[in-house]
């Protein structure tokens, strides 16, 4: 190898290392600086538990400044709510243990349920409000005369942790969410463009890639939620990125619907029709990504939008030529042509919004994701949180356990913190592994380093290895939860508060309490696992069905966006879209796409017919949609046949009408009939239902 080649390889390796690993070291430095600052300020002010401030830093510190600000803001809200609840319960029931703990269980249950209903940092605020009650309320209940002092001390320590994390995040290697959001949006547009250009929509291989892209929607929403507190251009992108999310969802649904239609046509022997439609789809892909090169920036996105618009303007001519090569069943071609037009419209809107990203003025209204959840799942999550507190409190009180408060607190933390995880049992297991490693590091730090530390510098050197190790673990996706368990347990078991304490027996009792609490939490997650059970999947499919039923029956037609957001949020909350490799979860996501296809057709049909004045046609369509709703409500052979007959009757009514609206309505009715006759997709759905 020549010297020049070796130097080139070295530069490439250096760039890769700088891109992947240097940010991790920067984050590690920020965590270490913020933790040590929080410890120093807490000790300077002679607060009772400096480790509370350090735990706060560990919890809220993120790689991006906006996320730190958002998490700090909601942690403060949750902490204040938890402290106020603590003072109220101590004031009411300080001398009555059973009412006090029963009220605590109710509060924990409500907070856990709230964390499941909401998303992102709002969810975290409910978690904080729940376990802050344990952190403050339990010690205050045993010393009611010092309740206010304990509450003030914990709030002060948490405030110091929030302040240190926020300032360090803003001043030391600051990273803005705006650039991350833009990169994510550009990458997704590029990946989707390549998929449309390189895959036939009836090719089964594209589905896994499409489902992965769908999972990015809610991760980008988390960034959007955090960017509101940043002071740079991040906020100016929020609305437009929200609009891009909605347009991407609509485009993926149209793409999947077209693929389903082409597969049905090929199974029915209409290969010529499918080939003709696929040829036009190929032209769409060429306009979107010429020679397989998708838009890499806003200027290229504008060019892609212009090319797609030109194709849309000439689509009728393209369809007229392609129709000559289609089969004699022209209605199947017309349905596909309508879907191609819808896909083109969605892609044009998507590309135009992308092209407008660099504008400072927000002229795009971002649809709200709304709140969509399963009430029974929320109730069970709340019950699990309350049950955890009740079990641990009973063991603490009736067993006269000296480490009971420690066990109750960490048990509630672990039983609420992972309630929204897609696989809470697995997450809890990783947390337990981190807790064991953190306990080992804490033992070594307490009894081999701290007892030799003199002065703050030596103290910082003693605790820095554990903090650095935990921070390093949290930078890696596969070790993030292990790092969190390491962090929390390591920091909770420092041997110093306002004074150093070296008691191995007390330390081991507290560690045993932690391990017991986390293990019990894992058992409860295994018994009431709302994220990975067949029961949850069945409930999710039933909720998807209800959205379609609502589209058929609600007095006012649903908006297409509302259906999209509601359906995808349900599947996201179930965790299926984040466990797409699992066959049963894949079935749920397939059901999502089929439900969206049918829901869109229902909405378009209702809007079209109800705008007209043909009362007889409106009645026939309403009867047909009611039959479709009954089929979704109670699937059976009888309901299936009734739905087909009602759709056929409405189809004939539209043929008699003969006007443009009637011809358009026929396309939607034919698509609905074909989708309901597509037994492969519905049998897959019924397997999950």
N, C-alpha and C positions, 0 to 999 in steps of 0.2 A: 504494500500500500504506500502510495506517495505521501510526502509530507503535506502537500496541498489538500489531498483527499482526507487525510487524518484530521487536518485542521477544520475542514468543512464538516466532517462528522462530529467533531467536538463541539462546534458552534451549534449544530442542530440539537445535539444532546443537551447542551447548556440551555437553549431556548425552551426545550420541552420541560426541563427541570424547573426553570424559572417560571414557566406558566403553570405547572401543576403543584410544585412543592413550596415555592417561595411564599405564595399567599397563605399556606398553612402555617409557616413559621411566623408570618406577620400576625395571624390570628392568635397563635400561641403567645406571642409577646404581649398582645393586648390583654388577654385573659390574665396573664401573670402580673402585669403592671396594675390592672384594675383591682385584682384580688389583694395585692400587697398594699395598695393605697387605701382600700376599704378597711383592711386590718389595722393599718397605722392610725387612721382617723378614729376608728372605734376605740382603740386603746388610748389614744390621746384624750378622748372625751370620757374615758373611764366607763364605757358601756359594758354591761354584764356579759354579752356574748358576741364578741367580734366575728365569730364564725358565721353568725346569721347574715351579716353584711357580705361575707365572702360567698356564702351559698347563694345569696341574691345575685351577685355578680356572675357566678357560674351558670345560673338559670337563665338570666336575661341576655347574656353576651351572645351575639350572633356575628357572622362575618360581614354583614352590611349594616351601615349606620341606621338606616330607616327602620330595620327590623328591631334593632336595640331600642330605639325610641318608642316604637309601637308596643313592644313587649313590656318595656318599663312603665309606660302609661297605663296599660291594662293591669299590670301587676300592682301598681299603686291603687287603682280602683278596687281590685279584688282584696287587697290587704286592708284598706279602709273599711270595706264592707264586712270583712271577717272580724276585724277588731271591734267594730260597733256591735256586731252580733254577740261577740264574746262578752263585752261589758254588759249588754242587756241580759244575757242568760245568767251571768254571775250575779247581777243585781237581783234577778228574780228567784233563782234556785240555788244560791251558793250553799245553803244548808241541806238541800234535798238532792241526793245523788241521782236517784232514778229519774225524776222529772228533768234534771239538768242534762243527763246523758240521752234521754229520750228526745229532748228538744235538739240536742246536738245531732242526733241521728237524722232527724227530719231535715235539719239545715244541710247536712252533708248530702242527703238524698236529693234535695232540691238543687243544690249546686252541681252535683254530678249530672243530673238531668239537663240542666242548663248548658253544661259543657258539651253535651251530645247534640243539643239543638243548634247551637251556634258554631261558628267556624273560627279558625285562626286564633288571633290573640284575644278576641272576645270570649272564645271558649276557655282560654287559659285564665281569664279573669274569674270565671266561675270556679275553676279548679282552685285558684288561690283563695277565693272567699271561703271555700270549703275547708281546706286544711289549715288556713290561718286561725280558724276557730280552735283547732287542736293546739297549735303552737302557743296561742295566747290564752285561750279559755281554760285549758286543763291546769296549767300552773297557777292561773289566777283563781280558779275554784278552790285549790288547796290552800291559798293564801288570800282570801277575799279582801282583807284590809290593804293589800298591796296590788290589787287588780289594776288600778290606773297606772301605777308605776311600771308594772310588767308590760302593759299594753304600750305605754309611751316608749319604753326601752326597745321593744321589738320593732315598733314603727320607725324609731330613729335609726336603728341598725339597718332596716330594709331601705330607708331613704338614702342612707350613706352608700349602700351597695348600688342602688339605682343611679345615684349621682356619679359615682366613680365609673360605672360601666358606660354611662352615656357620654361623659366627658372624654374618656379614653378612646371610645369608639369614634368620636368626632375628631379627635386631635391626633391620634396615632394610626397611621396607615388607613385613613378613612376610605371606605368603599361605598359607592352610592348604588341604590337599587335601580335607578334609571337605566344605567348601562346594562345591567343584568336583564331587565325586562325587555329592552330593545333586542339584545342578543337572542333571548329566548323566542321572541316573536319572529325575528328574522329566520332563525333556525327552523322553526316550525313551518313557516311559509315555504321555505326552501325544501324541507322534507316532504311536505304535502304536494308541492309542485312536481317533485321527482316521482312521487307515487302515482299521481294522475298521469304524468307523461309516459312512465315506463310500464305501468300495469294496466291490463284490461280490467274494467270494473267487475267482470265476472270471474276473475282469477282469484281463487281462494287464498293464494299466498299473500295477497296484499292486506288481509284482515288483521294479522298480528301487528303489522306496522301501523295500521289505522287506529287500532285500539291503544297502542302505546302513545300515539299523538293525542288521542282523546284524553289520556290521563294527564297530559301537560296542562290542560285547561285550568284545573283547580290549583295546580302549583303556581301558575302565573297569577291566579286570583289572590293567592297568599301574598305574593310580591306586591300586587296592586294595593291590597289592604294596608301593607306596611308603608308604602311610599307616600301616603297622605301626610305623614309627619316630617318628611324631608323638606328641606328648604331650597333644593335645586330644581332642575327641570323635571325631576321624577314625577312631580304632581301634574305637570302639563301633559304627560303621556297617559295618565290613568284612564281618562274617559275613552281615548282612542283605542287603547289596548283592550278595554272592556268591549268596545264595539268589534274589534278584531276577533275576540273570543267568540262572540255571538255569531259573527259571519262564518268563522271557521266551523262552528258546530253545524250551521245550516248547510255549508258546502259538503261536509263529511256525510251528513244524512242523505243529501241528494246523490252523492257519489255511490253510497252503499245501496240506495234504492235502485239506481240504474243497474248496478251489478246484480242485484236480486232479480230484477226484471229480465236481464239478459240470460241468466242461468235458467229461469223458468222457460224462456223462449227456446233455448237449446234443448231442454228436456222434452218440450212439446214438439220438437222437430222443426221449429221455425229458424233454422240455421241461417237462411238467407237474410231474414229480418235482423237477426242478431248481428250478423256480419256487417250489414249496412249501417246499423247504429254504431257499432264499434269503430267503423271507419271514420265517422264524424267525431266520435270521442277522441280518436287519435289526433285529429286536427286540433281539438281543444288542448290536448297535451302539448302539441308542438307550439301553439301560441303561448302557452303558459311557461314552457321551458324549452326554448329552441335548442335543438341538438343536445338535450338533456341538461342544459345550463339554466337553473332557475334564477330568479331575481335575487341579487345579493344586497341590494340597498334600495332606498326609496325611489331613486331615479329609474332604476331598472324595473321596479314594480309598476311605476307609472307607464313605462313602455309596454309591459305585459298587459296592463289594463286596456291600453289603446288597441293592442292586437286582438285581445278578446272581444272588445267592443266592435271592432270591424267584423270579426267573425259572427258576432251576434246579429249585426245589421244584415248580413248576407245569409243567415241561417236558413231562412225559408227556401232560398234558391238551392242551398246545399241539400236540404231535406227533399226537395222535389226531385233532384237528380238521384239521390240515394233510394228514394221510394220505388223507383223503377226496377231496382234489383231486389226488392223485398218480396216476401211471400204474398200470397193472395189475401191473407188475413191482415188487412190494412189497419184495423183498429189497434193491433199490437204494435205496429210501427208508429202510429200516432201517439200512443202512450209513451213509447220510448222517446219520440221527438219532443214531447212535452217535458219529460224529465231532463233531456239534454239542454233545453232552453232554461230550465230552472237551475241546473248546474252552472251553466254559463253566467246567468244573472248573479248567482251567489259568488262565483269566482271573481267576477268584475267588481262587485262591491268589496270583497275581501282585498283584492289587489289595490283598489283605490284608497281604502283606509290605510293600508300599509304605506302607500305612496305619500300619504299626508302625515306620517308620523313626525316628521321633522318640523312641522308647523308649530308655532308657539300657541296659537289660539285654538281652544278646544271647541270645535263646531260639531262634534259627534256626541250624540247622547248614548251613554253606556247603559245597557239594560241591567237592572238589578238581578242578582242571582236569586233573591228571595230566600225563604226558609221552607224547606221541604224535608219532612222527617216522618218516621214511623212512631206514632205515639206509644204503642206497646213496647217497642224497643227502648224508647226513652224512659218509660216507667220502670222497666226491668233494670236499666243502668242505675237509676236513682235508688232502686231497692237494693242493688248490690252494694252501693256505697254506704247506705244506711246499715245494711247487715254487717258489713265489715266493722264499722264503728261499734255496733252492738256486741259483736263477738269479742273483739279486743278489749272493750271496756269491761265486759263481764269477767274475762280472764284476769284483767288487772285488779278489779275490785275484790272479787271473791277469792282470788289466789294471793291477794296482798303482795303483788309483784312490784318490787322496787323499781324496775325498769319499765313499768307499765305505760307511763306517759310517752316514753321513747317509742315503744311498740305501737301504741295507738296512733301516734303522729305519723310514723313512717308507713303504717298499714293504710291509713287514710290517703296519704300521698300517693302510694303505689296503686291503690284501688280507684283513684279518680284521675290520675295523670294519664293513664293509658286507656281510658274509656273510649276514646275516639280512634284508637289505633286499629288498622285493618286486621291485625292478628294479635290481640292483647295478651293471649297466653304466651306466645313466643316472645313478645316484647318484654313481658314481666320476667321471663326466664333470662333474657339478656341482662335486664336490670339487676337481677339477683347475682349473676356472674360478676358484673361490675361492682356490686356491693361487697362481695367477698374479696375481690382484689383491693378495693378501697379500704376495707377493714384491715387487711394485711399491711398496706402502706401506712395506715394510721397508727397501727401498733409499732411499727418500726420507727416512725417519726416521733411518736410520743415518748417511747422508752429508750431510744438510742440516739436521738438527735436533740429534742427539746430540752432534755435534762442537762445538756451541755451548752445550750444557747445562752449567751449573755448579751443583752442589748438587742435592738430591733434588727440590725443587720444580720446577726447570727440567727435570729428567729426567722427572718425572711429566707435565709439560705437553707434552713431546716425544712421549711414547708414548701419551698419552690419545686423540688423534684416531683412531689405528689401532684401539685397543681399542673405542672407542665405535662406530666404523663396523662392525666385525665383530659386536659385540653387537646393533646395530640390525638387521643382516641376519638374525641367528638368530631374531629375534622374528617373522619372517614365514615362514609355511609354505613359500612358493615359494622362499625364499632361505635356508632353514635350513642346508642342506648346503653351499651356497656360503659362508655365514658361518662354518661349521665349518672349511672349508678355508682361508679367510682367516685365521681365528684361529690355527690350528695353525702354518701356515707363517710368518705375521707374527711370532708369539711365538718360534718356533724360531730366527729369524734376527736377533734383536736383536744389535747389535754390542757388547754388553757381557756379561761374566760377572763374575768378581771384578775384572776390569779392562776398560777400553774398548779395542775393537779395530776399526780402520778399514782393512780390506783389501778393496777392491772385487773383486780377482781371486778371493780365497777366497770372498767372498760369492756371486759369479756361479757359481763351481764348485759350491757347495752348492745353489744354486737349480736349476741344471741337473740335479744329482743328484736333487732332489725331483721335478722334472717328469718325468724319465725313469722314476723308480720308480712314480709314480702312473699314468703312461701304460702301463707294463708291467702294472701291476695291472689296469687297465681291459681290456687285451688278454686277460689270463687270465680275467677275469669274462666277457668276450664268448665265449671258447672253452668255459668251463665255467659257463654261466649257469644256476644252479639255480632262479632265480626266474621267468623268463619264457619258458622253452623249451617246445616241444610235448612234449618228453620228460618234463619235470616234470609237465605237466598229465596225461599218460597215466599216470605213476606215481601221481599223486594219485587219479585215478579208480580205478586198480587197488586202491589201499589202501582206498578207500571200499567197493569191492566186497568186500574181505576182511572188513570190519566186518560187512556183511550176512551173509556166509558164516559168520562166527563166531557171529552171533546165531542162525543156523539149527542150528549143529553143536555149540557148546560144551555140556559136560555140564550146567552150571547156566545157566539163562537169564540173559542180560545184563540189568543194570538199565538202565532207560530213560535215566537221567542219563549213564551211562557211554557209551552209544552216542552221545548228543548231543555230549558233550564231546569224545570221540575224533574223531568225524567233523568237527566244526567246527574243531578244532585242526589237523587235517591240511590243511584248505582254507586256514586262516589262514596256516599256515607256508608253503604253496605261493605265497602272495601273491595268489591269485586274488580273494579277497574284497576286497583293496585295489586291484584293477585291474578293477573290475566293468564299466567302460565297454568293455573289450576283449571282443569277441564270444567268443573262445575261452575266456577266463576266466569269462564268463557261463555257458558250457556247464558248466564245472566246478562252479559254484555251483548250477546247476540239478540237476546230478547229486547234489550234496550233499543237496538237499531231497528228491529222489526216493528216494535211499538211506535217508534218515531215515524217510520215510513207510513204506517197506516194512519197515525194521528195527523200527519201533514195532509194526507189525501182527504181525510174527513173534514179538516178545517177548511181546506181549499174548496171542497165541494159545498159546504154550508155557506161560505161567503159568496160563492158564485150564484147559488140557487136563491138565497134569501135576498139578494139584491134585485132579482127579477120580479116580475109580477104574476107569474104563472102559479096560481094557488094549487092546482091539481099536482103539478110537478113538485112543488114544495112539500105537499103532503106525502107523495110517494117517496121522496128522498128522506123525509123524517122517519117514515116507517122502515125504510131500508136501514138507516143508521140505528134505529132502535133495535132492529134485529141483530146488527153487528154488536151493539152494546150488550144484548142478552147473551150472545155467543161468548164474549169476553167475560161476562159475569158468571156464567155457568156453562163451561164448555161441555158439549155433548154432541152426539151425532145428530140428534133432532135439532138442536140449536144451530148446528153447522148448516144443515140443509135449509132451515128456515132463513138464515142469513143469505145464502146463495139465491134462493127464490126471490127474496125481497130485493136484492140487488139487481136481479134480472128484470123484475117488474119495473123498477125505477129506470133501468137502462132503456127499456122499451118506451117508457114515458118520455124520456129525453129524445129518443129517435122520432117520436111523433111531433115533439115540439119543433124540431128542425131548425131553430135559430142558432146563432153563434154560441149563446150561453148553454143551450141544450147540447150542442156538439162537444163543448168543453167539459160539461158535466159527465158526458158519456165516458170520456177518458178517465176521469177520477173513479167512476163506478167500475169500469173495467179493471183498473189497477187494484181497487179494493177486492174485487172478486178473485183476481189472480193471486193476490197476497193471501187471502183466506183459504184458497184451494192449495196453496203451497204447503203441503203437509210436512215437509222436511223441517221447515223453520218452526212451525207451531208444535210439532211433536218434541222438538228440542226444548222449546219453552215449557211444555207441559211436564217434561222430565224434571225441571227445576221447580215447577209449581206444585 
